Amino acid sequence: MEHDKHEPITLRIYRAPSGRWAGCLLVGGEDIGSFDGYDSPEALEEAARETGVYPDRVEVD
């Protein structure tokens, strides 16, 4: 999978049905990774950055 260098990476964070926080990394409209079961949006964002992927923007629903 190869992406245009200029395509922004978005981390979309939302409240899962369990009540915990979940999220997905998107490049364009393509989901490239997901996260589940975090206590806060901040903890999820930190976990995403620990993978070495630094989102250009973060959206919290």
mmCIF file as Biopython writes it, N, C-alpha, C and O atoms, coordinates in Angstrom:
data_model
#
loop_
_atom_site.group_PDB
_atom_site.id
_atom_site.type_symbol
_atom_site.label_atom_id
_atom_site.label_alt_id
_atom_site.label_comp_id
_atom_site.label_asym_id
_atom_site.label_entity_id
_atom_site.label_seq_id
_atom_site.pdbx_PDB_ins_code
_atom_site.Cartn_x
_atom_site.Cartn_y
_atom_site.Cartn_z
_atom_site.occupancy
_atom_site.B_iso_or_equiv
_atom_site.auth_seq_id
_atom_site.auth_asym_id
_atom_site.pdbx_PDB_model_num
ATOM 1   N N  . MET A ? 1  ? 0.851   -1.164 0.000  1.0 0.0 1  A 1 
ATOM 2   C CA . MET A ? 1  ? 0.000   0.000  0.000  1.0 0.0 1  A 1 
ATOM 3   C C  . MET A ? 1  ? 0.899   1.230  0.000  1.0 0.0 1  A 1 
ATOM 4   O O  . MET A ? 1  ? 1.698   1.416  0.918  1.0 0.0 1  A 1 
ATOM 5   N N  . GLU A ? 2  ? 0.776   2.046  -0.997 1.0 0.0 2  A 1 
ATOM 6   C CA . GLU A ? 2  ? 1.577   3.259  -1.085 1.0 0.0 2  A 1 
ATOM 7   C C  . GLU A ? 2  ? 0.641   4.455  -1.197 1.0 0.0 2  A 1 
ATOM 8   O O  . GLU A ? 2  ? -0.333  4.427  -1.950 1.0 0.0 2  A 1 
ATOM 9   N N  . HIS A ? 3  ? 0.946   5.498  -0.445 1.0 0.0 3  A 1 
ATOM 10  C CA . HIS A ? 3  ? 0.101   6.691  -0.431 1.0 0.0 3  A 1 
ATOM 11  C C  . HIS A ? 3  ? 0.904   7.899  -0.866 1.0 0.0 3  A 1 
ATOM 12  O O  . HIS A ? 3  ? 2.124   7.955  -0.706 1.0 0.0 3  A 1 
ATOM 13  N N  . ASP A ? 4  ? 0.184   8.868  -1.421 1.0 0.0 4  A 1 
ATOM 14  C CA . ASP A ? 4  ? 0.781   10.155 -1.767 1.0 0.0 4  A 1 
ATOM 15  C C  . ASP A ? 4  ? 1.314   10.784 -0.478 1.0 0.0 4  A 1 
ATOM 16  O O  . ASP A ? 4  ? 0.606   10.831 0.529  1.0 0.0 4  A 1 
ATOM 17  N N  . LYS A ? 5  ? 2.541   11.262 -0.505 1.0 0.0 5  A 1 
ATOM 18  C CA . LYS A ? 5  ? 3.155   11.870 0.675  1.0 0.0 5  A 1 
ATOM 19  C C  . LYS A ? 5  ? 2.324   13.018 1.234  1.0 0.0 5  A 1 
ATOM 20  O O  . LYS A ? 5  ? 2.393   13.302 2.430  1.0 0.0 5  A 1 
ATOM 21  N N  . HIS A ? 6  ? 1.549   13.676 0.399  1.0 0.0 6  A 1 
ATOM 22  C CA . HIS A ? 6  ? 0.824   14.867 0.819  1.0 0.0 6  A 1 
ATOM 23  C C  . HIS A ? 6  ? -0.584  14.559 1.308  1.0 0.0 6  A 1 
ATOM 24  O O  . HIS A ? 6  ? -1.302  15.465 1.730  1.0 0.0 6  A 1 
ATOM 25  N N  . GLU A ? 7  ? -0.991  13.289 1.257  1.0 0.0 7  A 1 
ATOM 26  C CA . GLU A ? 7  ? -2.310  12.937 1.765  1.0 0.0 7  A 1 
ATOM 27  C C  . GLU A ? 7  ? -2.270  12.982 3.290  1.0 0.0 7  A 1 
ATOM 28  O O  . GLU A ? 7  ? -1.433  12.321 3.904  1.0 0.0 7  A 1 
ATOM 29  N N  . PRO A ? 8  ? -3.159  13.747 3.905  1.0 0.0 8  A 1 
ATOM 30  C CA . PRO A ? 8  ? -3.114  13.865 5.362  1.0 0.0 8  A 1 
ATOM 31  C C  . PRO A ? 8  ? -3.543  12.570 6.059  1.0 0.0 8  A 1 
ATOM 32  O O  . PRO A ? 8  ? -4.370  11.812 5.552  1.0 0.0 8  A 1 
ATOM 33  N N  . ILE A ? 9  ? -2.959  12.346 7.224  1.0 0.0 9  A 1 
ATOM 34  C CA . ILE A ? 9  ? -3.343  11.218 8.068  1.0 0.0 9  A 1 
ATOM 35  C C  . ILE A ? 9  ? -4.262  11.770 9.146  1.0 0.0 9  A 1 
ATOM 36  O O  . ILE A ? 9  ? -3.930  12.744 9.821  1.0 0.0 9  A 1 
ATOM 37  N N  . THR A ? 10 ? -5.415  11.142 9.300  1.0 0.0 10 A 1 
ATOM 38  C CA . THR A ? 10 ? -6.396  11.568 10.289 1.0 0.0 10 A 1 
ATOM 39  C C  . THR A ? 10 ? -6.566  10.479 11.334 1.0 0.0 10 A 1 
ATOM 40  O O  . THR A ? 10 ? -6.704  9.303  10.998 1.0 0.0 10 A 1 
ATOM 41  N N  . LEU A ? 11 ? -6.555  10.866 12.588 1.0 0.0 11 A 1 
ATOM 42  C CA . LEU A ? 11 ? -6.916  9.966  13.676 1.0 0.0 11 A 1 
ATOM 43  C C  . LEU A ? 11 ? -8.325  10.347 14.093 1.0 0.0 11 A 1 
ATOM 44  O O  . LEU A ? 11 ? -8.553  11.445 14.602 1.0 0.0 11 A 1 
ATOM 45  N N  . ARG A ? 12 ? -9.262  9.447  13.880 1.0 0.0 12 A 1 
ATOM 46  C CA . ARG A ? 12 ? -10.664 9.690  14.244 1.0 0.0 12 A 1 
ATOM 47  C C  . ARG A ? 12 ? -10.947 8.911  15.528 1.0 0.0 12 A 1 
ATOM 48  O O  . ARG A ? 12 ? -10.830 7.686  15.556 1.0 0.0 12 A 1 
ATOM 49  N N  . ILE A ? 13 ? -11.316 9.622  16.580 1.0 0.0 13 A 1 
ATOM 50  C CA . ILE A ? 13 ? -11.561 9.034  17.901 1.0 0.0 13 A 1 
ATOM 51  C C  . ILE A ? 13 ? -13.049 9.141  18.216 1.0 0.0 13 A 1 
ATOM 52  O O  . ILE A ? 13 ? -13.679 10.169 17.968 1.0 0.0 13 A 1 
ATOM 53  N N  . TYR A ? 14 ? -13.599 8.057  18.767 1.0 0.0 14 A 1 
ATOM 54  C CA . TYR A ? 14 ? -15.031 8.035  19.088 1.0 0.0 14 A 1 
ATOM 55  C C  . TYR A ? 14 ? -15.276 7.147  20.299 1.0 0.0 14 A 1 
ATOM 56  O O  . TYR A ? 14 ? -14.435 6.327  20.669 1.0 0.0 14 A 1 
ATOM 57  N N  . ARG A ? 15 ? -16.435 7.323  20.905 1.0 0.0 15 A 1 
ATOM 58  C CA . ARG A ? 15 ? -16.827 6.504  22.058 1.0 0.0 15 A 1 
ATOM 59  C C  . ARG A ? 15 ? -17.420 5.202  21.524 1.0 0.0 15 A 1 
ATOM 60  O O  . ARG A ? 15 ? -18.387 5.216  20.762 1.0 0.0 15 A 1 
ATOM 61  N N  . ALA A ? 16 ? -16.837 4.092  21.930 1.0 0.0 16 A 1 
ATOM 62  C CA . ALA A ? 16 ? -17.308 2.771  21.500 1.0 0.0 16 A 1 
ATOM 63  C C  . ALA A ? 16 ? -18.569 2.393  22.283 1.0 0.0 16 A 1 
ATOM 64  O O  . ALA A ? 16 ? -18.840 2.982  23.329 1.0 0.0 16 A 1 
ATOM 65  N N  . PRO A ? 17 ? -19.343 1.421  21.791 1.0 0.0 17 A 1 
ATOM 66  C CA . PRO A ? 17 ? -20.535 0.978  22.523 1.0 0.0 17 A 1 
ATOM 67  C C  . PRO A ? 17 ? -20.221 0.525  23.956 1.0 0.0 17 A 1 
ATOM 68  O O  . PRO A ? 17 ? -21.085 0.586  24.830 1.0 0.0 17 A 1 
ATOM 69  N N  . SER A ? 18 ? -19.007 0.078  24.189 1.0 0.0 18 A 1 
ATOM 70  C CA . SER A ? 18 ? -18.588 -0.362 25.529 1.0 0.0 18 A 1 
ATOM 71  C C  . SER A ? 18 ? -18.454 0.806  26.503 1.0 0.0 18 A 1 
ATOM 72  O O  . SER A ? 18 ? -18.369 0.604  27.714 1.0 0.0 18 A 1 
ATOM 73  N N  . GLY A ? 19 ? -18.436 2.033  25.967 1.0 0.0 19 A 1 
ATOM 74  C CA . GLY A ? 19 ? -18.231 3.216  26.797 1.0 0.0 19 A 1 
ATOM 75  C C  . GLY A ? 19 ? -16.780 3.666  26.840 1.0 0.0 19 A 1 
ATOM 76  O O  . GLY A ? 19 ? -16.480 4.755  27.329 1.0 0.0 19 A 1 
ATOM 77  N N  . ARG A ? 20 ? -15.891 2.844  26.337 1.0 0.0 20 A 1 
ATOM 78  C CA . ARG A ? 20 ? -14.472 3.200  26.270 1.0 0.0 20 A 1 
ATOM 79  C C  . ARG A ? 20 ? -14.218 3.922  24.955 1.0 0.0 20 A 1 
ATOM 80  O O  . ARG A ? 20 ? -15.123 4.049  24.130 1.0 0.0 20 A 1 
ATOM 81  N N  . TRP A ? 21 ? -12.996 4.394  24.756 1.0 0.0 21 A 1 
ATOM 82  C CA . TRP A ? 21 ? -12.657 5.148  23.554 1.0 0.0 21 A 1 
ATOM 83  C C  . TRP A ? 21 ? -11.986 4.253  22.526 1.0 0.0 21 A 1 
ATOM 84  O O  . TRP A ? 21 ? -11.171 3.396  22.866 1.0 0.0 21 A 1 
ATOM 85  N N  . ALA A ? 22 ? -12.338 4.462  21.267 1.0 0.0 22 A 1 
ATOM 86  C CA . ALA A ? 22 ? -11.771 3.719  20.145 1.0 0.0 22 A 1 
ATOM 87  C C  . ALA A ? 22 ? -11.419 4.719  19.060 1.0 0.0 22 A 1 
ATOM 88  O O  . ALA A ? 22 ? -11.823 5.881  19.120 1.0 0.0 22 A 1 
ATOM 89  N N  . GLY A ? 23 ? -10.668 4.267  18.070 1.0 0.0 23 A 1 
ATOM 90  C CA . GLY A ? 23 ? -10.303 5.171  16.994 1.0 0.0 23 A 1 
ATOM 91  C C  . GLY A ? 23 ? -9.743  4.434  15.803 1.0 0.0 23 A 1 
ATOM 92  O O  . GLY A ? 23 ? -9.460  3.237  15.865 1.0 0.0 23 A 1 
ATOM 93  N N  . CYS A ? 24 ? -9.586  5.171  14.713 1.0 0.0 24 A 1 
ATOM 94  C CA . CYS A ? 24 ? -8.986  4.599  13.512 1.0 0.0 24 A 1 
ATOM 95  C C  . CYS A ? 24 ? -8.117  5.655  12.846 1.0 0.0 24 A 1 
ATOM 96  O O  . CYS A ? 24 ? -8.381  6.855  12.923 1.0 0.0 24 A 1 
ATOM 97  N N  . LEU A ? 25 ? -7.078  5.167  12.192 1.0 0.0 25 A 1 
ATOM 98  C CA . LEU A ? 25 ? -6.192  6.020  11.399 1.0 0.0 25 A 1 
ATOM 99  C C  . LEU A ? 25 ? -6.641  5.937  9.955  1.0 0.0 25 A 1 
ATOM 100 O O  . LEU A ? 25 ? -6.838  4.846  9.421  1.0 0.0 25 A 1 
ATOM 101 N N  . LEU A ? 26 ? -6.801  7.077  9.327  1.0 0.0 26 A 1 
ATOM 102 C CA . LEU A ? 26 ? -7.256  7.137  7.941  1.0 0.0 26 A 1 
ATOM 103 C C  . LEU A ? 26 ? -6.270  7.923  7.094  1.0 0.0 26 A 1 
ATOM 104 O O  . LEU A ? 26 ? -5.774  8.972  7.505  1.0 0.0 26 A 1 
ATOM 105 N N  . VAL A ? 27 ? -5.994  7.405  5.914  1.0 0.0 27 A 1 
ATOM 106 C CA . VAL A ? 27 ? -5.230  8.134  4.896  1.0 0.0 27 A 1 
ATOM 107 C C  . VAL A ? 27 ? -6.183  8.248  3.722  1.0 0.0 27 A 1 
ATOM 108 O O  . VAL A ? 27 ? -6.577  7.245  3.128  1.0 0.0 27 A 1 
ATOM 109 N N  . GLY A ? 28 ? -6.552  9.489  3.390  1.0 0.0 28 A 1 
ATOM 110 C CA . GLY A ? 28 ? -7.637  9.648  2.427  1.0 0.0 28 A 1 
ATOM 111 C C  . GLY A ? 28 ? -8.868  9.041  3.080  1.0 0.0 28 A 1 
ATOM 112 O O  . GLY A ? 28 ? -9.194  9.396  4.213  1.0 0.0 28 A 1 
ATOM 113 N N  . GLY A ? 29 ? -9.548  8.153  2.408  1.0 0.0 29 A 1 
ATOM 114 C CA . GLY A ? 29 ? -10.692 7.467  3.003  1.0 0.0 29 A 1 
ATOM 115 C C  . GLY A ? 29 ? -10.365 6.063  3.453  1.0 0.0 29 A 1 
ATOM 116 O O  . GLY A ? 29 ? -11.262 5.324  3.857  1.0 0.0 29 A 1 
ATOM 117 N N  . GLU A ? 30 ? -9.091  5.671  3.392  1.0 0.0 30 A 1 
ATOM 118 C CA . GLU A ? 30 ? -8.704  4.292  3.682  1.0 0.0 30 A 1 
ATOM 119 C C  . GLU A ? 30 ? -8.270  4.121  5.137  1.0 0.0 30 A 1 
ATOM 120 O O  . GLU A ? 30 ? -7.412  4.851  5.633  1.0 0.0 30 A 1 
ATOM 121 N N  . ASP A ? 31 ? -8.871  3.154  5.803  1.0 0.0 31 A 1 
ATOM 122 C CA . ASP A ? 31 ? -8.534  2.825  7.184  1.0 0.0 31 A 1 
ATOM 123 C C  . ASP A ? 31 ? -7.220  2.051  7.191  1.0 0.0 31 A 1 
ATOM 124 O O  . ASP A ? 31 ? -7.127  0.984  6.585  1.0 0.0 31 A 1 
ATOM 125 N N  . ILE A ? 32 ? -6.201  2.583  7.877  1.0 0.0 32 A 1 
ATOM 126 C CA . ILE A ? 32 ? -4.897  1.908  7.903  1.0 0.0 32 A 1 
ATOM 127 C C  . ILE A ? 32 ? -4.559  1.347  9.283  1.0 0.0 32 A 1 
ATOM 128 O O  . ILE A ? 32 ? -3.490  0.764  9.464  1.0 0.0 32 A 1 
ATOM 129 N N  . GLY A ? 33 ? -5.450  1.513  10.252 1.0 0.0 33 A 1 
ATOM 130 C CA . GLY A ? 33 ? -5.201  0.968  11.580 1.0 0.0 33 A 1 
ATOM 131 C C  . GLY A ? 33 ? -6.291  1.361  12.547 1.0 0.0 33 A 1 
ATOM 132 O O  . GLY A ? 33 ? -6.971  2.369  12.356 1.0 0.0 33 A 1 
ATOM 133 N N  . SER A ? 34 ? -6.460  0.556  13.596 1.0 0.0 34 A 1 
ATOM 134 C CA . SER A ? 34 ? -7.504  0.874  14.565 1.0 0.0 34 A 1 
ATOM 135 C C  . SER A ? 34 ? -7.012  0.635  15.987 1.0 0.0 34 A 1 
ATOM 136 O O  . SER A ? 34 ? -6.047  -0.092 16.220 1.0 0.0 34 A 1 
ATOM 137 N N  . PHE A ? 35 ? -7.699  1.266  16.925 1.0 0.0 35 A 1 
ATOM 138 C CA . PHE A ? 35 ? -7.376  1.218  18.345 1.0 0.0 35 A 1 
ATOM 139 C C  . PHE A ? 35 ? -8.685  1.050  19.104 1.0 0.0 35 A 1 
ATOM 140 O O  . PHE A ? 35 ? -9.716  1.571  18.678 1.0 0.0 35 A 1 
ATOM 141 N N  . ASP A ? 36 ? -8.657  0.332  20.220 1.0 0.0 36 A 1 
ATOM 142 C CA . ASP A ? 36 ? -9.892  0.078  20.954 1.0 0.0 36 A 1 
ATOM 143 C C  . ASP A ? 36 ? -9.601  -0.104 22.442 1.0 0.0 36 A 1 
ATOM 144 O O  . ASP A ? 36 ? -8.563  -0.644 22.823 1.0 0.0 36 A 1 
ATOM 145 N N  . GLY A ? 37 ? -10.528 0.351  23.270 1.0 0.0 37 A 1 
ATOM 146 C CA . GLY A ? 37 ? -10.464 0.074  24.695 1.0 0.0 37 A 1 
ATOM 147 C C  . GLY A ? 37 ? -9.649  1.037  25.536 1.0 0.0 37 A 1 
ATOM 148 O O  . GLY A ? 37 ? -9.038  0.618  26.519 1.0 0.0 37 A 1 
ATOM 149 N N  . TYR A ? 38 ? -9.620  2.303  25.184 1.0 0.0 38 A 1 
ATOM 150 C CA . TYR A ? 38 ? -8.833  3.290  25.931 1.0 0.0 38 A 1 
ATOM 151 C C  . TYR A ? 38 ? -9.722  4.082  26.885 1.0 0.0 38 A 1 
ATOM 152 O O  . TYR A ? 38 ? -10.913 4.271  26.635 1.0 0.0 38 A 1 
ATOM 153 N N  . ASP A ? 39 ? -9.120  4.540  27.982 1.0 0.0 39 A 1 
ATOM 154 C CA . ASP A ? 39 ? -9.862  5.283  29.003 1.0 0.0 39 A 1 
ATOM 155 C C  . ASP A ? 39 ? -10.167 6.719  28.609 1.0 0.0 39 A 1 
ATOM 156 O O  . ASP A ? 39 ? -11.111 7.317  29.125 1.0 0.0 39 A 1 
ATOM 157 N N  . SER A ? 40 ? -9.373  7.280  27.695 1.0 0.0 40 A 1 
ATOM 158 C CA . SER A ? 40 ? -9.572  8.678  27.306 1.0 0.0 40 A 1 
ATOM 159 C C  . SER A ? 40 ? -9.098  8.889  25.871 1.0 0.0 40 A 1 
ATOM 160 O O  . SER A ? 40 ? -8.297  8.107  25.359 1.0 0.0 40 A 1 
ATOM 161 N N  . PRO A ? 41 ? -9.590  9.944  25.222 1.0 0.0 41 A 1 
ATOM 162 C CA . PRO A ? 41 ? -9.093  10.268 23.883 1.0 0.0 41 A 1 
ATOM 163 C C  . PRO A ? 41 ? -7.590  10.542 23.893 1.0 0.0 41 A 1 
ATOM 164 O O  . PRO A ? 41 ? -6.890  10.203 22.939 1.0 0.0 41 A 1 
ATOM 165 N N  . GLU A ? 42 ? -7.094  11.156 24.971 1.0 0.0 42 A 1 
ATOM 166 C CA . GLU A ? 42 ? -5.670  11.475 25.059 1.0 0.0 42 A 1 
ATOM 167 C C  . GLU A ? 42 ? -4.816  10.207 25.110 1.0 0.0 42 A 1 
ATOM 168 O O  . GLU A ? 42 ? -3.757  10.143 24.485 1.0 0.0 42 A 1 
ATOM 169 N N  . ALA A ? 43 ? -5.277  9.201  25.855 1.0 0.0 43 A 1 
ATOM 170 C CA . ALA A ? 43 ? -4.540  7.933  25.938 1.0 0.0 43 A 1 
ATOM 171 C C  . ALA A ? 43 ? -4.509  7.244  24.580 1.0 0.0 43 A 1 
ATOM 172 O O  . ALA A ? 43 ? -3.492  6.664  24.197 1.0 0.0 43 A 1 
ATOM 173 N N  . LEU A ? 44 ? -5.614  7.306  23.859 1.0 0.0 44 A 1 
ATOM 174 C CA . LEU A ? 44 ? -5.665  6.708  22.528 1.0 0.0 44 A 1 
ATOM 175 C C  . LEU A ? 44 ? -4.733  7.445  21.575 1.0 0.0 44 A 1 
ATOM 176 O O  . LEU A ? 44 ? -4.014  6.815  20.800 1.0 0.0 44 A 1 
ATOM 177 N N  . GLU A ? 45 ? -4.739  8.765  21.626 1.0 0.0 45 A 1 
ATOM 178 C CA . GLU A ? 45 ? -3.859  9.554  20.756 1.0 0.0 45 A 1 
ATOM 179 C C  . GLU A ? 45 ? -2.389  9.244  21.052 1.0 0.0 45 A 1 
ATOM 180 O O  . GLU A ? 45 ? -1.580  9.144  20.130 1.0 0.0 45 A 1 
ATOM 181 N N  . GLU A ? 46 ? -2.046  9.094  22.316 1.0 0.0 46 A 1 
ATOM 182 C CA . GLU A ? 46 ? -0.668  8.754  22.681 1.0 0.0 46 A 1 
ATOM 183 C C  . GLU A ? 46 ? -0.288  7.370  22.137 1.0 0.0 46 A 1 
ATOM 184 O O  . GLU A ? 46 ? 0.819   7.181  21.633 1.0 0.0 46 A 1 
ATOM 185 N N  . ALA A ? 47 ? -1.204  6.412  22.242 1.0 0.0 47 A 1 
ATOM 186 C CA . ALA A ? 47 ? -0.939  5.062  21.721 1.0 0.0 47 A 1 
ATOM 187 C C  . ALA A ? 47 ? -0.724  5.093  20.213 1.0 0.0 47 A 1 
ATOM 188 O O  . ALA A ? 47 ? 0.138   4.385  19.692 1.0 0.0 47 A 1 
ATOM 189 N N  . ALA A ? 48 ? -1.501  5.907  19.515 1.0 0.0 48 A 1 
ATOM 190 C CA . ALA A ? 48 ? -1.338  6.022  18.059 1.0 0.0 48 A 1 
ATOM 191 C C  . ALA A ? 48 ? 0.044   6.573  17.730 1.0 0.0 48 A 1 
ATOM 192 O O  . ALA A ? 48 ? 0.702   6.080  16.814 1.0 0.0 48 A 1 
ATOM 193 N N  . ARG A ? 49 ? 0.487   7.575  18.452 1.0 0.0 49 A 1 
ATOM 194 C CA . ARG A ? 49 ? 1.804   8.172  18.203 1.0 0.0 49 A 1 
ATOM 195 C C  . ARG A ? 49 ? 2.937   7.196  18.521 1.0 0.0 49 A 1 
ATOM 196 O O  . ARG A ? 49 ? 3.990   7.233  17.885 1.0 0.0 49 A 1 
ATOM 197 N N  . GLU A ? 50 ? 2.717   6.321  19.510 1.0 0.0 50 A 1 
ATOM 198 C CA . GLU A ? 50 ? 3.736   5.332  19.869 1.0 0.0 50 A 1 
ATOM 199 C C  . GLU A ? 50 ? 3.978   4.319  18.749 1.0 0.0 50 A 1 
ATOM 200 O O  . GLU A ? 50 ? 5.007   3.642  18.745 1.0 0.0 50 A 1 
ATOM 201 N N  . THR A ? 51 ? 3.053   4.207  17.810 1.0 0.0 51 A 1 
ATOM 202 C CA . THR A ? 51 ? 3.250   3.310  16.667 1.0 0.0 51 A 1 
ATOM 203 C C  . THR A ? 51 ? 4.197   3.925  15.647 1.0 0.0 51 A 1 
ATOM 204 O O  . THR A ? 51 ? 4.649   3.247  14.725 1.0 0.0 51 A 1 
ATOM 205 N N  . GLY A ? 52 ? 4.499   5.222  15.814 1.0 0.0 52 A 1 
ATOM 206 C CA . GLY A ? 52 ? 5.362   5.911  14.858 1.0 0.0 52 A 1 
ATOM 207 C C  . GLY A ? 52 ? 4.588   6.654  13.786 1.0 0.0 52 A 1 
ATOM 208 O O  . GLY A ? 52 ? 5.180   7.252  12.889 1.0 0.0 52 A 1 
ATOM 209 N N  . VAL A ? 53 ? 3.266   6.617  13.876 1.0 0.0 53 A 1 
ATOM 210 C CA . VAL A ? 53 ? 2.416   7.354  12.938 1.0 0.0 53 A 1 
ATOM 211 C C  . VAL A ? 53 ? 1.964   8.629  13.640 1.0 0.0 53 A 1 
ATOM 212 O O  . VAL A ? 53 ? 1.398   8.582  14.732 1.0 0.0 53 A 1 
ATOM 213 N N  . TYR A ? 54 ? 2.219   9.762  13.006 1.0 0.0 54 A 1 
ATOM 214 C CA . TYR A ? 54 ? 1.865   11.052 13.591 1.0 0.0 54 A 1 
ATOM 215 C C  . TYR A ? 54 ? 0.775   11.694 12.743 1.0 0.0 54 A 1 
ATOM 216 O O  . TYR A ? 54 ? 1.053   12.220 11.665 1.0 0.0 54 A 1 
ATOM 217 N N  . PRO A ? 55 ? -0.478  11.651 13.229 1.0 0.0 55 A 1 
ATOM 218 C CA . PRO A ? 55 ? -1.580  12.196 12.441 1.0 0.0 55 A 1 
ATOM 219 C C  . PRO A ? 55 ? -1.439  13.695 12.203 1.0 0.0 55 A 1 
ATOM 220 O O  . PRO A ? 55 ? -0.947  14.438 13.053 1.0 0.0 55 A 1 
ATOM 221 N N  . ASP A ? 56 ? -1.886  14.114 11.021 1.0 0.0 56 A 1 
ATOM 222 C CA . ASP A ? 56 ? -1.913  15.539 10.698 1.0 0.0 56 A 1 
ATOM 223 C C  . ASP A ? 56 ? -3.060  16.228 11.408 1.0 0.0 56 A 1 
ATOM 224 O O  . ASP A ? 56 ? -2.993  17.420 11.710 1.0 0.0 56 A 1 
ATOM 225 N N  . ARG A ? 57 ? -4.117  15.467 11.673 1.0 0.0 57 A 1 
ATOM 226 C CA . ARG A ? 57 ? -5.245  16.037 12.417 1.0 0.0 57 A 1 
ATOM 227 C C  . ARG A ? 57 ? -5.908  14.933 13.240 1.0 0.0 57 A 1 
ATOM 228 O O  . ARG A ? 57 ? -5.835  13.750 12.911 1.0 0.0 57 A 1 
ATOM 229 N N  . VAL A ? 58 ? -6.554  15.365 14.319 1.0 0.0 58 A 1 
ATOM 230 C CA . VAL A ? 58 ? -7.263  14.457 15.209 1.0 0.0 58 A 1 
ATOM 231 C C  . VAL A ? 58 ? -8.699  14.948 15.298 1.0 0.0 58 A 1 
ATOM 232 O O  . VAL A ? 58 ? -8.948  16.126 15.556 1.0 0.0 58 A 1 
ATOM 233 N N  . GLU A ? 59 ? -9.637  14.041 15.084 1.0 0.0 59 A 1 
ATOM 234 C CA . GLU A ? 59 ? -11.065 14.360 15.189 1.0 0.0 59 A 1 
ATOM 235 C C  . GLU A ? 59 ? -11.640 13.534 16.324 1.0 0.0 59 A 1 
ATOM 236 O O  . GLU A ? 59 ? -11.479 12.314 16.346 1.0 0.0 59 A 1 
ATOM 237 N N  . VAL A ? 60 ? -12.308 14.185 17.268 1.0 0.0 60 A 1 
ATOM 238 C CA . VAL A ? 60 ? -12.934 13.481 18.383 1.0 0.0 60 A 1 
ATOM 239 C C  . VAL A ? 60 ? -14.437 13.673 18.276 1.0 0.0 60 A 1 
ATOM 240 O O  . VAL A ? 60 ? -14.934 14.800 18.267 1.0 0.0 60 A 1 
ATOM 241 N N  . ASP A ? 61 ? -15.152 12.561 18.195 1.0 0.0 61 A 1 
ATOM 242 C CA . ASP A ? 61 ? -16.628 12.605 18.132 1.0 0.0 61 A 1 
ATOM 243 C C  . ASP A ? 61 ? -17.210 12.345 19.495 1.0 0.0 61 A 1 
ATOM 244 O O  . ASP A ? 61 ? -18.431 12.339 19.654 1.0 0.0 61 A 1 
#
